Amino acid sequence: MDKLLITGGAELHGEVIISGAKNAALPEMCATLLTNEPVKLLNMPRLHDVATMRKLLENMGVKSETHGERGGMTLHAATPILAEAPYDLVKTMRASVLALGPLLARFGQAKVSLPGGCAIGSRPVDQHIKGLQAMGADIVVEHGYMVAKLPEGWTRLKGAHITTDMVTVTGTENFMMAACLADGETVLENAAQEPEIIDLAEMLISMGAKIEGQGTRRIRIQGVEKLHGCTHQVVADRIEAGTFLCAVAATGGDVVLKNGRYEHLDAVIDKLHEAGAKVEAVEGGLRVTSKGRLKAQSFRTTEYPGFPTDMQAQFMALNAISEGASKVTETIFENRFMHVNELVRLGASITIDGKAAFVDGVSKLSGATVQATDLRASACLVIAGLVANGETSVERIYHLDRGYDQMETKLRGIGAKIERVKA
């Protein structure tokens, strides 16, 4: 099992290329199940979750091929397809639920294992089930699987008006994909507005889907008889970009993030500006500059376009060494403060009270051995290690590899003293 060894204290300078977004790539891979023609995806990130999804699709019978140029991958879901996602392939990846809607819409049946993933809290699939049932699907949960099929005599799902009890990104994606091949109009209320939703919609439209309203709380989809292949470039990963913004803000320096999108990170950038860092849009990306100790910022996580829960841990690492006190309120996941104990091991002063963490900034952290507990906690500990005195060892970085494309290589390229070693 690999770990990262980090010697803190180096400023970061240079240029980083931001990879394609995991949270766009995974649903877009599942969307290739909607057509029997090849689909070419560009700018695919090299991540463990992407490899797992590819293996899952190949297990169903999807043919796949990688291309050297621009991170290309072609997926071809020609028949026959085994409409099943088994537990042994999806137990480490919650995004496997995204196969449910496309399989049901195109093949009229699906058997998908209840998903696994990071232990950051409950991410129930009941909203997925309710939405697809509203479109006419018969779904039962038995022996750890969601087993779905069309009613007898049906050849397609039916358009429906779906209002979820909460904002759900994967739910919005599942319904949008399923509705593309449904009979009639589907209206999604309380839809997620993330850039990854917009990117998926743009891909589906290029495949022949009729979608409008993506990026708003109401999305309308007119079902079509069939979809065709396309070539689509995966949008840049805003969370990877945000992580590098926080890293440079913490260490000091001057870095250009190629492909970074300012408009995708408004809430995070606003807080960085208030803290004293400078972030600006430049041609082809973002530029972040930081000098001296920043000022701690309180924030509350919420659905997009608010402050993203996927940036909470990284910004907390910045707050830990900033001047002053801050309050971080987590409203999305109930177990997303597991990184706090590890930050405290490095010398941070943080206490937790329910959904709030209270951070008193300290002037310095001290290197120590810490363990990553989930994907974003891993990035948080890397940032803390970059500013800590001495050496920090971050263990269990398989979490990091699920969502960051060669993070240590990119950091080393801008001056960080970091290396991957076998534990």
C-alpha positions as CSV (number, residue, x, y, z in Angstrom):
1,M,0.0,0.0,0.0
2,D,1.5,3.4,-1.0
3,K,1.9,6.5,1.1
4,L,3.1,10.0,0.5
5,L,6.1,11.5,2.2
6,I,6.0,15.3,2.3
7,T,8.6,17.8,3.5
8,G,6.8,21.1,4.2
9,G,7.9,24.6,3.8
10,A,8.2,25.0,0.0
11,E,6.3,27.7,-1.9
12,L,4.5,26.6,-5.1
13,H,5.3,28.2,-8.5
14,G,4.6,27.3,-12.0
15,E,1.8,25.7,-14.0
16,V,-0.6,22.7,-13.3
17,I,-2.9,21.1,-15.9
18,I,-6.3,20.4,-14.3
19,S,-7.6,17.0,-15.4
20,G,-11.1,16.0,-16.5
21,A,-13.7,15.8,-13.7
22,K,-14.3,12.5,-12.1
23,N,-17.9,13.5,-11.3
24,A,-18.5,14.2,-15.0
25,A,-16.5,11.2,-16.4
26,L,-18.3,8.5,-14.4
27,P,-21.9,9.4,-15.4
28,E,-20.8,10.0,-19.0
29,M,-19.3,6.6,-19.2
30,C,-22.6,5.2,-18.0
31,A,-24.4,7.3,-20.6
32,T,-22.7,5.3,-23.4
33,L,-25.0,2.5,-22.4
34,L,-27.9,4.5,-24.1
35,T,-26.7,3.9,-27.6
36,N,-25.4,0.9,-29.7
37,E,-23.0,3.3,-31.5
38,P,-19.4,4.1,-30.3
39,V,-18.9,7.1,-28.0
40,K,-15.5,8.8,-27.7
41,L,-14.7,10.7,-24.5
42,L,-11.8,13.0,-24.3
43,N,-9.9,14.5,-21.3
44,M,-10.6,11.4,-19.2
45,P,-8.8,11.5,-15.9
46,R,-6.5,8.6,-14.9
47,L,-8.3,7.6,-11.7
48,H,-9.0,4.4,-9.9
49,D,-12.8,5.0,-10.0
50,V,-12.6,5.5,-13.8
51,A,-10.7,2.2,-14.1
52,T,-13.3,0.5,-12.0
53,M,-16.2,1.9,-14.0
54,R,-14.5,0.8,-17.2
55,K,-14.1,-2.7,-15.8
56,L,-17.8,-2.7,-14.8
57,L,-18.9,-1.7,-18.3
58,E,-16.6,-4.2,-19.9
59,N,-18.1,-6.9,-17.6
60,M,-21.5,-6.0,-19.1
61,G,-20.1,-6.5,-22.6
62,V,-19.1,-2.9,-23.5
63,K,-16.1,-2.8,-25.7
64,S,-13.5,-0.1,-24.7
65,E,-10.4,1.3,-26.2
66,T,-8.0,4.1,-25.0
67,H,-6.3,6.7,-27.2
68,G,-3.2,8.6,-26.4
69,E,-4.4,11.9,-27.6
70,R,-6.1,14.1,-25.0
71,G,-6.9,11.3,-22.6
72,G,-9.3,9.6,-25.1
73,M,-11.5,6.6,-24.4
74,T,-14.0,5.0,-26.8
75,L,-16.9,2.9,-25.3
76,H,-19.2,0.8,-27.5
77,A,-22.2,-0.7,-25.9
78,A,-23.3,-2.9,-28.9
79,T,-25.6,-5.8,-28.0
80,P,-25.6,-8.2,-26.3
81,I,-25.2,-6.4,-23.0
82,L,-25.5,-8.1,-19.6
83,A,-27.6,-5.6,-17.7
84,E,-26.1,-6.2,-14.3
85,A,-23.6,-4.4,-12.0
86,P,-22.3,-7.0,-9.5
87,Y,-21.2,-6.2,-5.9
88,D,-17.6,-7.3,-6.3
89,L,-17.1,-4.6,-9.0
90,V,-19.1,-1.7,-7.4
91,K,-18.4,-2.2,-3.7
92,T,-15.8,0.6,-3.6
93,M,-17.7,3.1,-5.9
94,R,-21.0,4.8,-5.2
95,A,-21.2,6.0,-8.8
96,S,-22.2,2.5,-9.9
97,V,-25.8,3.5,-9.2
98,L,-25.6,5.6,-12.4
99,A,-25.8,2.4,-14.5
100,L,-29.4,1.8,-13.3
101,G,-31.2,4.5,-15.4
102,P,-29.4,3.9,-18.7
103,L,-29.7,0.1,-18.5
104,L,-33.4,0.3,-17.6
105,A,-34.1,2.8,-20.4
106,R,-32.4,1.0,-23.2
107,F,-32.8,-2.7,-22.2
108,G,-35.9,-2.6,-20.0
109,Q,-34.2,-4.3,-17.1
110,A,-31.3,-3.8,-14.7
111,K,-29.8,-5.5,-11.7
112,V,-27.4,-3.1,-9.8
113,S,-25.7,-3.8,-6.5
114,L,-26.3,-1.2,-3.8
115,P,-23.1,0.9,-4.0
116,G,-20.2,1.4,-1.7
117,G,-17.5,4.2,-1.5
118,C,-16.1,6.5,1.1
119,A,-17.4,6.3,4.6
120,I,-18.5,10.0,4.8
121,G,-22.1,9.3,5.5
122,S,-25.4,8.1,4.1
123,R,-26.1,8.7,0.4
124,P,-29.4,6.9,0.1
125,V,-30.6,5.4,-3.2
126,D,-34.3,5.8,-2.3
127,Q,-34.6,8.9,-4.4
128,H,-33.3,7.1,-7.5
129,I,-35.8,4.3,-6.9
130,K,-38.7,6.7,-6.4
131,G,-37.9,8.7,-9.5
132,L,-37.6,5.6,-11.8
133,Q,-40.8,4.2,-10.2
134,A,-42.5,7.4,-11.2
135,M,-41.5,6.6,-14.8
136,G,-43.2,3.3,-14.5
137,A,-40.4,1.0,-13.5
138,D,-41.0,-2.0,-11.2
139,I,-38.1,-2.0,-8.7
140,V,-37.4,-4.1,-5.7
141,V,-34.4,-4.3,-3.4
142,E,-33.4,-7.9,-2.6
143,H,-30.2,-9.6,-1.5
144,G,-28.3,-6.3,-1.7
145,Y,-29.4,-5.5,-5.3
146,M,-31.7,-3.1,-6.9
147,V,-33.7,-5.2,-9.4
148,A,-35.6,-3.1,-12.0
149,K,-37.7,-4.0,-15.0
150,L,-40.5,-2.5,-17.2
151,P,-44.1,-3.6,-16.5
152,E,-45.3,-6.4,-18.7
153,G,-46.2,-5.2,-22.2
154,W,-44.1,-2.0,-21.9
155,T,-41.3,-1.3,-24.3
156,R,-40.2,2.1,-22.9
157,L,-40.3,4.1,-19.7
158,K,-42.9,6.8,-19.5
159,G,-42.2,10.5,-19.1
160,A,-43.0,11.8,-15.6
161,H,-42.9,14.8,-13.3
162,I,-40.3,14.0,-10.7
163,T,-39.7,16.1,-7.6
164,T,-36.9,14.8,-5.3
165,D,-37.1,15.2,-1.5
166,M,-33.5,16.6,-1.6
167,V,-31.1,17.9,-4.2
168,T,-29.3,14.8,-5.5
169,V,-26.6,15.0,-8.2
170,T,-26.5,11.3,-9.1
171,G,-30.3,11.2,-8.9
172,T,-30.6,14.1,-11.4
173,E,-28.1,12.4,-13.7
174,N,-29.9,9.0,-13.5
175,F,-33.3,10.5,-14.3
176,M,-31.9,12.7,-17.1
177,M,-30.3,9.7,-18.8
178,A,-33.3,7.5,-18.4
179,A,-35.7,10.2,-19.6
180,C,-33.8,10.5,-22.9
181,L,-35.3,7.3,-24.2
182,A,-38.6,7.5,-22.3
183,D,-42.0,8.0,-24.0
184,G,-43.0,11.6,-23.6
185,E,-41.8,14.5,-21.5
186,T,-40.0,14.2,-18.2
187,V,-39.7,17.3,-15.9
188,L,-37.1,17.2,-13.1
189,E,-37.9,19.5,-10.2
190,N,-35.4,20.4,-7.5
191,A,-32.7,19.3,-9.9
192,A,-29.0,19.6,-9.1
193,Q,-27.2,22.5,-10.8
194,E,-23.6,21.4,-10.8
195,P,-21.4,22.0,-13.8
196,E,-21.1,18.2,-14.2
197,I,-24.9,18.1,-14.8
198,I,-24.6,20.6,-17.6
199,D,-21.7,18.7,-19.1
200,L,-23.6,15.4,-19.1
201,A,-26.6,17.2,-20.7
202,E,-24.4,18.7,-23.4
203,M,-23.0,15.2,-24.1
204,L,-26.5,13.7,-24.3
205,I,-27.7,16.5,-26.6
206,S,-24.8,15.8,-28.9
207,M,-26.1,12.1,-28.9
208,G,-29.5,13.3,-30.1
209,A,-31.3,13.9,-26.8
210,K,-33.7,16.8,-26.3
211,I,-32.9,18.6,-23.0
212,E,-33.4,22.1,-21.8
213,G,-33.0,23.8,-18.4
214,Q,-29.7,22.1,-17.4
215,G,-28.0,24.2,-14.7
216,T,-31.3,25.3,-13.2
217,R,-33.7,23.7,-10.7
218,R,-36.0,22.5,-13.5
219,I,-34.9,20.3,-16.3
220,R,-37.1,19.2,-19.2
221,I,-36.4,16.2,-21.3
222,Q,-38.4,15.1,-24.4
223,G,-37.8,11.4,-24.9
224,V,-36.6,10.2,-28.3
225,E,-36.6,6.8,-30.0
226,K,-32.8,6.3,-30.0
227,L,-29.5,8.0,-29.4
228,H,-26.4,7.9,-31.5
229,G,-22.7,8.1,-30.9
230,C,-20.7,11.3,-30.4
231,T,-17.3,12.7,-29.4
232,H,-17.3,14.7,-26.1
233,Q,-14.7,16.4,-24.0
234,V,-15.1,15.9,-20.2
235,V,-15.2,19.2,-18.4
236,A,-12.2,20.2,-16.2
237,D,-12.4,19.1,-12.5
238,R,-13.5,22.1,-10.4
239,I,-12.7,20.2,-7.2
240,E,-9.1,19.4,-8.3
241,A,-8.8,23.1,-9.3
242,G,-10.1,24.2,-5.9
243,T,-7.7,21.8,-4.1
244,F,-4.7,23.4,-5.9
245,L,-6.1,26.9,-5.1
246,C,-6.1,26.0,-1.4
247,A,-2.7,24.4,-1.6
248,V,-1.1,27.6,-3.1
249,A,-3.0,29.8,-0.7
250,A,-1.6,27.8,2.2
251,T,2.0,27.5,1.1
252,G,2.3,30.9,-0.7
253,G,3.4,31.2,-4.3
254,D,2.1,31.9,-7.8
255,V,0.6,29.1,-9.9
256,V,-1.5,29.0,-13.2
257,L,-4.1,26.3,-13.3
258,K,-4.6,25.4,-17.0
259,N,-8.3,24.5,-17.8
260,G,-9.5,25.8,-14.4
261,R,-12.9,27.6,-14.7
262,Y,-13.5,30.6,-12.5
263,E,-17.3,30.5,-12.8
264,H,-17.3,26.9,-11.4
265,L,-15.7,28.0,-8.2
266,D,-17.3,31.3,-7.3
267,A,-18.0,30.4,-3.6
268,V,-14.5,29.0,-2.9
269,I,-12.8,31.9,-4.7
270,D,-14.8,34.5,-2.8
271,K,-13.6,32.9,0.5
272,L,-10.0,32.9,-0.8
273,H,-10.2,36.6,-1.7
274,E,-11.6,37.4,1.8
275,A,-8.7,35.4,3.2
276,G,-6.2,37.4,1.4
277,A,-5.2,35.3,-1.6
278,K,-5.6,36.5,-5.2
279,V,-7.4,34.4,-7.8
280,E,-8.0,35.7,-11.3
281,A,-9.2,34.3,-14.6
282,V,-6.4,34.2,-17.3
283,E,-6.4,32.9,-20.8
284,G,-7.0,29.1,-20.6
285,G,-7.4,28.9,-16.9
286,L,-6.9,30.5,-13.5
287,R,-4.0,32.1,-11.7
288,V,-3.6,32.1,-7.9
289,T,-1.1,34.1,-5.9
290,S,-0.6,34.2,-2.2
291,K,1.9,35.7,0.2
292,G,2.1,35.7,4.0
293,R,-0.3,34.3,6.5
294,L,-4.0,34.5,5.4
295,K,-7.1,35.3,7.5
296,A,-9.3,32.4,8.6
297,Q,-12.8,32.3,7.0
298,S,-16.0,30.8,8.3
299,F,-18.2,29.0,5.8
300,R,-21.2,26.6,5.4
301,T,-21.4,23.8,2.9
302,T,-24.5,23.6,0.7
303,E,-25.6,22.5,-2.7
304,Y,-24.1,24.2,-5.8
305,P,-23.7,27.1,-6.4
306,G,-22.9,27.3,-2.7
307,F,-19.7,26.2,-1.0
308,P,-19.1,22.6,-2.0
309,T,-18.8,19.9,0.6
310,D,-16.1,18.4,-1.5
311,M,-13.9,21.5,-0.7
312,Q,-14.7,21.6,3.0
313,A,-11.7,19.5,4.2
314,Q,-9.2,21.3,2.0
315,F,-10.3,24.8,3.1
316,M,-10.2,23.6,6.7
317,A,-6.5,22.8,6.3
318,L,-6.0,26.4,5.1
319,N,-8.0,27.7,8.1
320,A,-5.9,25.6,10.5
321,I,-2.8,27.7,9.7
322,S,-4.5,31.1,9.0
323,E,-4.8,34.0,11.4
324,G,-7.9,34.0,13.7
325,A,-10.8,31.7,14.5
326,S,-13.3,30.2,12.1
327,K,-16.5,28.1,12.1
328,V,-17.0,25.4,9.5
329,T,-20.5,24.0,9.2
330,E,-21.1,20.8,7.2
331,T,-24.7,20.4,6.0
332,I,-24.4,17.7,3.4
333,F,-22.7,14.6,4.9
334,E,-22.9,13.7,8.6
335,N,-19.5,12.0,8.9
336,R,-17.3,14.4,7.0
337,F,-15.1,15.7,9.8
338,M,-13.0,12.5,10.1
339,H,-10.0,14.4,8.9
340,V,-10.1,16.7,12.0
341,N,-8.4,14.2,14.3
342,E,-5.6,13.8,11.8
343,L,-5.1,17.6,11.5
344,V,-4.9,17.8,15.3
345,R,-2.1,15.2,15.1
346,L,-0.2,17.7,13.0
347,G,-0.8,20.5,15.6
348,A,-4.1,22.0,14.5
349,S,-6.5,23.4,17.1
350,I,-10.0,22.2,16.1
351,T,-13.0,21.1,18.1
352,I,-16.3,19.6,16.8
353,D,-19.8,20.3,18.0
354,G,-22.3,18.4,16.0
355,K,-22.3,19.7,12.4
356,A,-19.8,22.5,13.2
357,A,-16.1,22.5,13.5
358,F,-14.4,25.4,15.4
359,V,-10.9,26.1,14.1
360,D,-8.4,28.3,16.0
361,G,-5.6,29.1,13.5
362,V,-2.1,28.2,14.7
363,S,1.2,29.7,13.4
364,K,2.7,26.4,12.4
365,L,2.0,22.7,12.0
366,S,4.4,19.9,12.8
367,G,5.0,16.9,10.5
368,A,3.7,13.5,11.7
369,T,2.2,10.3,10.4
370,V,-1.5,10.6,9.5
371,Q,-4.1,8.4,7.8
372,A,-6.5,9.4,5.1
373,T,-10.1,8.5,5.8
374,D,-11.7,9.5,2.6
375,L,-11.0,11.1,-0.8
376,R,-11.2,14.8,0.2
377,A,-9.6,14.2,3.6
378,S,-6.6,12.8,1.7
379,A,-6.2,16.1,-0.1
380,C,-6.7,18.1,3.1
381,L,-3.8,16.2,4.8
382,V,-1.6,16.7,1.7
383,I,-2.2,20.5,2.0
384,A,-1.4,20.4,5.7
385,G,1.8,18.4,5.0
386,L,2.9,21.0,2.5
387,V,3.0,23.7,5.2
388,A,4.0,21.6,8.2
389,N,7.5,21.7,9.7
390,G,9.5,18.6,9.0
391,E,8.2,15.4,7.3
392,T,4.6,14.3,7.1
393,S,3.6,10.8,6.0
394,V,0.1,10.4,4.6
395,E,-1.0,6.8,4.7
396,R,-3.9,5.0,3.0
397,I,-3.7,7.2,-0.1
398,Y,-5.7,4.8,-2.2
399,H,-8.5,7.2,-1.3
400,L,-6.6,10.0,-3.1
401,D,-6.1,7.9,-6.2
402,R,-9.9,7.6,-6.5
403,G,-10.3,11.3,-7.3
404,Y,-6.9,12.9,-8.1
405,D,-5.0,12.3,-11.3
406,Q,-1.3,11.9,-10.2
407,M,-1.5,14.6,-7.6
408,E,2.0,14.2,-6.2
409,T,3.5,14.4,-9.7
410,K,1.6,17.7,-10.3
411,L,2.7,19.1,-7.0
412,R,6.3,18.1,-7.5
413,G,6.2,19.9,-10.8
414,I,5.4,23.2,-9.1
415,G,8.0,22.9,-6.3
416,A,6.5,20.7,-3.6
417,K,8.8,18.2,-1.8
418,I,6.6,15.1,-2.1
419,E,7.1,11.5,-3.1
420,R,5.1,8.3,-3.3
421,V,6.7,5.3,-1.6
422,K,5.6,1.8,-0.8
423,A,4.4,1.5,2.8
